[in-house]
Amino acid sequence: MRQRFSVLIAALFISISTPAQNFDINTLKDINKTQSNFKDDYLKVCTYSVKPLSIAAPVAILTAGLIKHDKKLQQDALYMAGSYVASAAVTYSIKKIVNRQRPFEKYAFIVKRYDEKDGLSFPSGHTSAAFCVATSLSIRYPKWYVIAPSFIYAGSAGWARMYQGVHYPSDVFVGAIVGAGSAWVGYKVQRWMDKKSAKDKMLLTYQNSLSGKIF
């Protein structure tokens, strides 16, 4: 099963990389060359904050849930944490399978604006994490004042990785899909578990009521 998954991912990457390669590098070049002090500072903050925020968000929600004795908040925190772990695992697996060089390593004209010493390019882990958190928050709290800033931040994180010369547009695009997809799948799994738990409780209540009638 694992071998088939590896072959599928590799075949998909090869099939889309050949016709899209020129678009990928030309788009990256346009984004990477438009330097400004504001972009340097703002996008650096976006990059450095992704991983701490991905951990801080579920921890903060869990803490609030424990303080308020709110089981829903506690479940939300566990759902977010599980989605993030799944997103990171999928991203890491694809990176190892595809084994794509970072753009600044392959092209001399790409300016590196971030201290990225090693690692693989496809897909973008920062983008995956940012979109996972944004999607998780938006699904659980579907208000415009949650959705808008969440996805503006996630989009900025993805843009930052291209501006800094460490990822191609295709890396960012697939990273966003992996992150958002992991959050959506995690939400569906939790809903299924909640329904199963509710059915089990109803069945137990029914069995107890039957036992009471018998005795």
Secondary structure in CASP SS format (residue, H / E / C, confidence):
PFRMAT SS
TARGET T0000
AUTHOR 0000-0000-0000
METHOD secondary structure of the structure
MODEL  1
M C 1.00
R H 1.00
Q H 1.00
R H 1.00
F H 1.00
S H 1.00
V H 1.00
L H 1.00
I H 1.00
A H 1.00
A H 1.00
L H 1.00
F H 1.00
I H 1.00
S H 1.00
I H 1.00
S H 1.00
T H 1.00
P H 1.00
A H 1.00
Q H 1.00
N H 1.00
F H 1.00
D H 1.00
I H 1.00
N H 1.00
T H 1.00
L H 1.00
K H 1.00
D H 1.00
I H 1.00
N H 1.00
K H 1.00
T C 1.00
Q C 1.00
S C 1.00
N H 1.00
F H 1.00
K H 1.00
D H 1.00
D H 1.00
Y H 1.00
L H 1.00
K H 1.00
V H 1.00
C H 1.00
T H 1.00
Y H 1.00
S H 1.00
V H 1.00
K H 1.00
P H 1.00
L H 1.00
S H 1.00
I H 1.00
A H 1.00
A H 1.00
P H 1.00
V H 1.00
A H 1.00
I H 1.00
L H 1.00
T H 1.00
A H 1.00
G H 1.00
L H 1.00
I H 1.00
K H 1.00
H C 1.00
D C 1.00
K H 1.00
K H 1.00
L H 1.00
Q H 1.00
Q H 1.00
D H 1.00
A H 1.00
L H 1.00
Y H 1.00
M H 1.00
A H 1.00
G H 1.00
S H 1.00
Y H 1.00
V H 1.00
A H 1.00
S H 1.00
A H 1.00
A H 1.00
V H 1.00
T H 1.00
Y H 1.00
S H 1.00
I H 1.00
K H 1.00
K H 1.00
I H 1.00
V H 1.00
N C 1.00
R C 1.00
Q C 1.00
R C 1.00
P H 1.00
F H 1.00
E H 1.00
K H 1.00
Y C 1.00
A C 1.00
F C 1.00
I C 1.00
V C 1.00
K C 1.00
R C 1.00
Y C 1.00
D C 1.00
E C 1.00
K C 1.00
D C 1.00
G C 1.00
L C 1.00
S C 1.00
F C 1.00
P C 1.00
S C 1.00
G H 1.00
H H 1.00
T H 1.00
S H 1.00
A H 1.00
A H 1.00
F H 1.00
C H 1.00
V H 1.00
A H 1.00
T H 1.00
S H 1.00
L H 1.00
S H 1.00
I H 1.00
R H 1.00
Y C 1.00
P C 1.00
K C 1.00
W H 1.00
Y H 1.00
V H 1.00
I H 1.00
A H 1.00
P H 1.00
S H 1.00
F H 1.00
I H 1.00
Y H 1.00
A H 1.00
G H 1.00
S H 1.00
A H 1.00
G H 1.00
W H 1.00
A H 1.00
R H 1.00
M H 1.00
Y H 1.00
Q C 1.00
G C 1.00
V C 1.00
H C 1.00
Y C 1.00
P H 1.00
S H 1.00
D H 1.00
V H 1.00
F H 1.00
V H 1.00
G H 1.00
A H 1.00
I H 1.00
V H 1.00
G H 1.00
A H 1.00
G H 1.00
S H 1.00
A H 1.00
W H 1.00
V H 1.00
G H 1.00
Y H 1.00
K H 1.00
V H 1.00
Q H 1.00
R H 1.00
W H 1.00
M H 1.00
D H 1.00
K H 1.00
K H 1.00
S H 1.00
A H 1.00
K H 1.00
D H 1.00
K H 1.00
M H 1.00
L H 1.00
L H 1.00
T H 1.00
Y H 1.00
Q H 1.00
N H 1.00
S H 1.00
L H 1.00
S H 1.00
G H 1.00
K H 1.00
I H 1.00
F C 1.00
END
